[in-house]
Amino acid sequence: MNQPHVIGVDTHLSALSEADHLLQTLTAELTLPEGSFGCTHLVRGDRPRVALSFAVPSQAVLNAVREWLTAKGYEVSPEAPDAVGRAVLYPGAAELTGTVTVAELLSSSAIDRVTVLGTPGEPAPDQPLVTRDHVRPQWRDGELVLTAMPAAGGTLVPFEVPDPTPCCADH
């Protein structure tokens, strides 16, 4: 997408899973065009929370999205909260299910690069990645980068797990 048109959306949510759900719900209601991005952003400070951003391909779509969100009572800002959003909605995200190779992931989605924790360089193109149907890359220096980690059987898995155990869940 050349020069995306971006807005931020403030939320009162504190959990990434809740923000993911809200972003997906809003996306479905907005019927965003192909090539749109939706990200979550951790906001620190006096009121820690998870904010959202949407990047759409045209100013006309952005205006419609801003108007719709404002009418629904959301606080909308003219930019993303930061440059390191965690992508939930991006081209190709819906197709990243089951097991894919690194090459398939890169060729079928907007993800630019895969890194593996604890290893130098990038994984081999034929390296299998078990998506767990939950692939959340992050923007880094203008690239959408998926961080993965080694898993059983010589596979990789995304670093972020779909249903993390809440802190202190066992006591």
Disulfide bonds with the S-S distance in Angstrom:
none
